[in-house]
Amino acid sequence: MTSPESAPAAPGTIHRLRLYYDKNESQIALLSFICGFVFDVLTADRVDSWFTIGQQAAYLGLILLALLQMFFEQGGPPPDAAALPVLKRWYYRYRTALVHFFLGTLLNLYTIFFFKSSSLLVSFSFLGLMVLLLAANESKRLKSRGLTFKFALFSLCMLSFSAAVVPVFAGSIGFAVFLLSMGIGSVPALVAGAWIARRAPDLAVRAQRQILVPAGAVLAGFLLFYLFRLIPPVPLSLPFIGVYHGVEKQDDVYRLSHERPRWRFWHNGDQDFVARPGDRVYVFFRIFSPTRFSDQVLVRWYWKDGARGWTLQDSIPIKIVGGREQGFRGYGFKSNYQPGEWKVQVETTDAREIGRVYFDLELGPEAPRSFGIDIE
């Protein structure tokens, strides 16, 4: 018979939580990933925020320093934890977890930036790749694959950072700015490889395999996606675009006339457009661009031909300037049109889509009507 003194003590709350975590680690990791992504979507700051830029630069610097330290320690004996100071012991114990935390945070942020900067239909492949890499960063199997995968993720974050930030400082966007951003984003990996080759020539081949080759592969992927116009045009984004019967500016306010029924709350203006004689079709939009940004976008009108599909009907250049919190407001209109399916795309001068709107147009007879007004 067991005496009360010899009976095992009931596990404490912390111990029970650890047991629960060990048993459900995969589900908890997935839930944490989803919650973290949703939190970042709700709290992500402007792409040109100095705090956000500084935070990204700090994370990238810490990741690179930790990865280089891991690189030099490969194959050597692990440090004697008992002989290390408390902070250093804590660092060695959680170093890998911290690197993945910083990588995950940055990948979250860049996925959000790219998601906001183009329609999902256009950038689906690139966004899908980013989401897969986010999941891979949380995967136990890939976490254990060594430094090659970690350096590849670092290069992806570095190039994404450069692609987002260089246009902010350049004040424009386009092919030359994109190439400049790719060049700047490649510098850390090249400098790290050259530094290792100079400091430890016997490790040069390993550095090429684990650092330079992954960086080159990621760079080639960026250039390929750009070639097929799948890289969203960060830092531009299109928070709003809609179709209207009239656009009138009064002081600093735009009054947008529409016939949209109240129950079609998901439509922006008249996406079921009934054109009476003499009507114009207006497309109004807001484009977010950073402070001191000045560039040009193209408003392209397409009509769906039954035989040829979407055919370009018109292309209107509009100059935009940045700095307004809610985005630069602009519009275009069309007086010559025909019934059918239409779409209007707002694109950069290097033909990368920022956003689009679809609408159906039908012709109607002259008749009295009453317009609703949206204020922008």
TORLUMRO-398493 format. One record per residue (C-alpha): residue number from 0; x, y, z; residue in one letter. Coordinates in steps of 0.5 Angstrom, whole numbers, padded with zeros to 4 digits. Layout:
<tinus>
  pos      X      Y      Z  code
  NUM      X      Y      Z     A
...
</tinus>
This chain:
<tinus>
  pos      X      Y      Z  code
    0   0000   0000   0000     M
    1   0003   0007  -0002     T
    2   0003   0012   0004     S
    3   0001   0019   0002     P
    4   0008   0021   0003     E
    5   0011   0017  -0002     S
    6   0005   0018  -0007     A
    7   0008   0022  -0014     P
    8   0006   0030  -0013     A
    9   0001   0032  -0018     A
   10   0004   0036  -0024     P
   11   0004   0043  -0023     G
   12   0000   0048  -0028     T
   13   0007   0050  -0032     I
   14   0009   0042  -0033     H
   15   0002   0041  -0035     R
   16   0002   0046  -0041     L
   17   0009   0043  -0043     R
   18   0006   0037  -0044     L
   19   0000   0039  -0048     Y
   20   0005   0043  -0052     Y
   21   0009   0037  -0053     D
   22   0003   0033  -0055     K
   23   0000   0038  -0060     N
   24   0006   0042  -0062     E
   25   0004   0042  -0070     S
   26  -0003   0045  -0069     Q
   27  -0001   0050  -0064     I
   28   0005   0052  -0069     A
   29   0000   0053  -0075     L
   30  -0005   0057  -0070     L
   31   0001   0061  -0068     S
   32   0003   0062  -0075     F
   33  -0005   0064  -0077     I
   34  -0006   0069  -0071     C
   35   0001   0072  -0072     G
   36  -0001   0073  -0080     F
   37  -0007   0076  -0078     V
   38  -0004   0081  -0073     F
   39   0001   0083  -0078     D
   40  -0005   0085  -0083     V
   41  -0008   0089  -0078     L
   42  -0002   0093  -0075     T
   43   0003   0093  -0081     A
   44   0005   0100  -0082     D
   45   0006   0104  -0088     R
   46   0012   0102  -0093     V
   47   0015   0108  -0092     D
   48   0015   0109  -0084     S
   49   0022   0110  -0082     W
   50   0020   0106  -0076     F
   51   0018   0100  -0080     T
   52   0024   0101  -0085     I
   53   0029   0101  -0079     G
   54   0026   0095  -0075     Q
   55   0027   0091  -0082     Q
   56   0034   0093  -0083     A
   57   0035   0091  -0075     A
   58   0032   0084  -0076     Y
   59   0036   0083  -0083     L
   60   0043   0085  -0079     G
   61   0041   0081  -0073     L
   62   0040   0075  -0078     I
   63   0046   0076  -0082     L
   64   0050   0076  -0076     L
   65   0047   0070  -0073     A
   66   0048   0066  -0079     L
   67   0055   0068  -0080     L
   68   0057   0065  -0073     Q
   69   0053   0059  -0074     M
   70   0057   0058  -0081     F
   71   0064   0059  -0077     F
   72   0061   0054  -0072     E
   73   0059   0048  -0077     Q
   74   0063   0042  -0075     G
   75   0066   0044  -0069     G
   76   0065   0042  -0062     P
   77   0059   0045  -0059     P
   78   0060   0051  -0053     P
   79   0060   0048  -0046     D
   80   0054   0051  -0044     A
   81   0056   0050  -0036     A
   82   0062   0055  -0037     A
   83   0058   0060  -0041     L
   84   0055   0067  -0038     P
   85   0047   0066  -0037     V
   86   0046   0071  -0043     L
   87   0051   0068  -0047     K
   88   0048   0061  -0045     R
   89   0041   0063  -0047     W
   90   0043   0066  -0054     Y
   91   0046   0059  -0056     Y
   92   0040   0056  -0053     R
   93   0035   0060  -0057     Y
   94   0039   0063  -0063     R
   95   0036   0058  -0068     T
   96   0029   0060  -0066     A
   97   0030   0067  -0066     L
   98   0033   0067  -0073     V
   99   0026   0064  -0075     H
  100   0022   0068  -0071     F
  101   0025   0074  -0075     F
  102   0025   0071  -0081     L
  103   0018   0069  -0080     G
  104   0016   0077  -0078     T
  105   0020   0079  -0084     L
  106   0016   0074  -0089     L
  107   0009   0076  -0086     N
  108   0011   0084  -0087     L
  109   0013   0083  -0095     Y
  110   0007   0078  -0096     T
  111   0003   0084  -0094     I
  112   0006   0089  -0098     F
  113   0006   0085  -0104     F
  114  -0001   0083  -0103     F
  115  -0003   0090  -0102     K
  116   0000   0092  -0108     S
  117  -0003   0088  -0114     S
  118  -0009   0085  -0115     S
  119  -0009   0077  -0113     L
  120  -0011   0075  -0120     L
  121  -0004   0078  -0122     V
  122   0001   0076  -0116     S
  123  -0002   0070  -0114     F
  124   0004   0066  -0116     S
  125   0009   0070  -0112     F
  126   0004   0071  -0106     L
  127   0003   0063  -0106     G
  128   0011   0062  -0106     L
  129   0011   0067  -0100     M
  130   0006   0064  -0097     V
  131   0009   0057  -0098     L
  132   0016   0060  -0095     L
  133   0012   0063  -0089     L
  134   0010   0056  -0088     A
  135   0016   0053  -0089     A
  136   0020   0057  -0084     N
  137   0015   0054  -0079     E
  138   0016   0047  -0081     S
  139   0021   0043  -0077     K
  140   0023   0039  -0082     R
  141   0026   0045  -0086     L
  142   0028   0048  -0080     K
  143   0033   0042  -0079     S
  144   0036   0043  -0086     R
  145   0042   0047  -0084     G
  146   0044   0054  -0086     L
  147   0043   0053  -0094     T
  148   0035   0054  -0093     F
  149   0036   0059  -0088     K
  150   0041   0064  -0092     F
  151   0036   0063  -0098     A
  152   0030   0066  -0094     L
  153   0035   0071  -0091     F
  154   0036   0073  -0099     S
  155   0029   0073  -0100     L
  156   0028   0078  -0094     C
  157   0034   0082  -0096     M
  158   0031   0083  -0104     L
  159   0024   0084  -0102     S
  160   0026   0089  -0097     F
  161   0030   0093  -0102     S
  162   0025   0092  -0107     A
  163   0020   0096  -0102     A
  164   0025   0101  -0100     V
  165   0029   0103  -0106     V
  166   0023   0106  -0109     P
  167   0021   0110  -0103     V
  168   0028   0113  -0103     F
  169   0028   0114  -0111     A
  170   0021   0117  -0111     G
  171   0019   0113  -0117     S
  172   0018   0106  -0120     I
  173   0020   0102  -0126     G
  174   0025   0098  -0129     F
  175   0032   0102  -0127     A
  176   0029   0102  -0120     V
  177   0028   0095  -0120     F
  178   0035   0093  -0122     L
  179   0038   0098  -0117     L
  180   0034   0095  -0112     S
  181   0036   0088  -0114     M
  182   0043   0090  -0114     G
  183   0043   0093  -0107     I
  184   0039   0087  -0104     G
  185   0045   0083  -0107     S
  186   0050   0086  -0103     V
  187   0050   0083  -0096     P
  188   0051   0076  -0099     A
  189   0056   0078  -0104     L
  190   0060   0082  -0098     V
  191   0059   0076  -0093     A
  192   0062   0071  -0099     G
  193   0068   0075  -0100     A
  194   0069   0077  -0093     W
  195   0069   0069  -0091     I
  196   0074   0068  -0097     A
  197   0079   0073  -0095     R
  198   0078   0071  -0087     R
  199   0078   0063  -0088     A
  200   0080   0061  -0095     P
  201   0079   0054  -0093     D
  202   0071   0056  -0092     L
  203   0071   0059  -0099     A
  204   0068   0053  -0103     V
  205   0063   0052  -0097     R
  206   0061   0059  -0097     A
  207   0059   0059  -0104     Q
  208   0055   0053  -0104     R
  209   0051   0055  -0097     Q
  210   0051   0063  -0098     I
  211   0052   0065  -0106     L
  212   0049   0060  -0109     V
  213   0042   0060  -0105     P
  214   0043   0068  -0106     A
  215   0044   0067  -0114     G
  216   0038   0063  -0114     A
  217   0033   0067  -0111     V
  218   0036   0073  -0115     L
  219   0034   0069  -0121     A
  220   0027   0068  -0119     G
  221   0026   0075  -0117     F
  222   0028   0077  -0124     L
  223   0024   0071  -0127     L
  224   0018   0074  -0124     F
  225   0019   0081  -0126     Y
  226   0020   0079  -0133     L
  227   0013   0076  -0133     F
  228   0010   0082  -0129     R
  229   0009   0078  -0123     L
  230   0013   0082  -0118     I
  231   0007   0087  -0115     P
  232   0009   0094  -0115     P
  233   0011   0096  -0108     V
  234   0011   0101  -0105     P
  235   0005   0103  -0109     L
  236  -0002   0100  -0108     S
  237  -0009   0101  -0110     L
  238  -0014   0102  -0103     P
  239  -0020   0104  -0108     F
  240  -0023   0104  -0115     I
  241  -0030   0105  -0117     G
  242  -0034   0106  -0123     V
  243  -0039   0112  -0123     Y
  244  -0043   0117  -0127     H
  245  -0040   0123  -0125     G
  246  -0034   0126  -0121     V
  247  -0034   0133  -0119     E
  248  -0029   0136  -0114     K
  249  -0031   0141  -0109     Q
  250  -0025   0144  -0105     D
  251  -0022   0138  -0103     D
  252  -0027   0133  -0104     V
  253  -0029   0129  -0109     Y
  254  -0037   0128  -0110     R
  255  -0038   0121  -0114     L
  256  -0045   0120  -0117     S
  257  -0048   0113  -0118     H
  258  -0054   0109  -0119     E
  259  -0052   0103  -0114     R
  260  -0058   0100  -0110     P
  261  -0056   0100  -0103     R
  262  -0056   0092  -0102     W
  263  -0050   0092  -0107     R
  264  -0046   0094  -0102     F
  265  -0040   0090  -0104     W
  266  -0040   0094  -0111     H
  267  -0036   0100  -0112     N
  268  -0040   0105  -0115     G
  269  -0044   0103  -0122     D
  270  -0041   0096  -0123     Q
  271  -0048   0095  -0127     D
  272  -0047   0101  -0131     F
  273  -0054   0103  -0135     V
  274  -0051   0109  -0140     A
  275  -0056   0114  -0142     R
  276  -0055   0118  -0148     P
  277  -0049   0123  -0147     G
  278  -0047   0119  -0141     D
  279  -0039   0119  -0139     R
  280  -0036   0113  -0136     V
  281  -0032   0115  -0130     Y
  282  -0027   0111  -0126     V
  283  -0025   0114  -0120     F
  284  -0019   0111  -0116     F
  285  -0014   0112  -0110     R
  286  -0007   0110  -0110     I
  287  -0002   0110  -0104     F
  288   0005   0112  -0105     S
  289   0010   0114  -0101     P
  290   0012   0122  -0099     T
  291   0016   0125  -0104     R
  292   0014   0120  -0109     F
  293   0012   0123  -0116     S
  294   0011   0118  -0122     D
  295   0006   0116  -0127     Q
  296   0001   0111  -0128     V
  297  -0003   0108  -0134     L
  298  -0011   0107  -0134     V
  299  -0012   0102  -0139     R
  300  -0019   0101  -0141     W
  301  -0021   0094  -0144     Y
  302  -0027   0091  -0147     W
  303  -0029   0084  -0148     K
  304  -0029   0082  -0155     D
  305  -0033   0075  -0156     G
  306  -0028   0073  -0161     A
  307  -0021   0076  -0159     R
  308  -0022   0076  -0151     G
  309  -0020   0083  -0147     W
  310  -0018   0088  -0152     T
  311  -0015   0095  -0150     L
  312  -0019   0101  -0152     Q
  313  -0016   0106  -0149     D
  314  -0010   0108  -0145     S
  315  -0009   0114  -0141     I
  316  -0003   0117  -0137     P
  317  -0004   0120  -0130     I
  318   0001   0123  -0126     K
  319   0001   0122  -0119     I
  320   0004   0125  -0113     V
  321   0005   0121  -0106     G
  322   0004   0124  -0099     G
  323  -0003   0124  -0098     R
  324  -0005   0119  -0092     E
  325  -0011   0116  -0096     Q
  326  -0008   0116  -0102     G
  327  -0007   0120  -0109     F
  328  -0014   0121  -0112     R
  329  -0015   0121  -0119     G
  330  -0020   0119  -0125     Y
  331  -0021   0118  -0132     G
  332  -0027   0118  -0136     F
  333  -0029   0115  -0143     K
  334  -0035   0118  -0148     S
  335  -0034   0113  -0153     N
  336  -0036   0106  -0151     Y
  337  -0040   0100  -0153     Q
  338  -0045   0095  -0149     P
  339  -0041   0089  -0146     G
  340  -0036   0087  -0140     E
  341  -0031   0092  -0139     W
  342  -0025   0092  -0134     K
  343  -0020   0098  -0132     V
  344  -0013   0097  -0130     Q
  345  -0009   0101  -0127     V
  346  -0001   0100  -0128     E
  347   0006   0102  -0127     T
  348   0009   0105  -0133     T
  349   0013   0098  -0133     D
  350   0006   0095  -0134     A
  351   0006   0092  -0127     R
  352  -0002   0092  -0125     E
  353  -0003   0096  -0119     I
  354  -0011   0094  -0119     G
  355  -0017   0093  -0123     R
  356  -0025   0094  -0123     V
  357  -0030   0090  -0127     Y
  358  -0036   0093  -0130     F
  359  -0042   0091  -0134     D
  360  -0045   0096  -0139     L
  361  -0051   0097  -0142     E
  362  -0055   0102  -0146     L
  363  -0061   0105  -0144     G
  364  -0066   0110  -0146     P
  365  -0067   0117  -0144     E
  366  -0071   0117  -0137     A
  367  -0071   0121  -0131     P
  368  -0066   0118  -0125     R
  369  -0064   0120  -0118     S
  370  -0056   0119  -0116     F
  371  -0053   0117  -0110     G
  372  -0047   0121  -0108     I
  373  -0041   0118  -0105     D
  374  -0036   0123  -0102     I
  375  -0028   0122  -0103     E
</tinus>
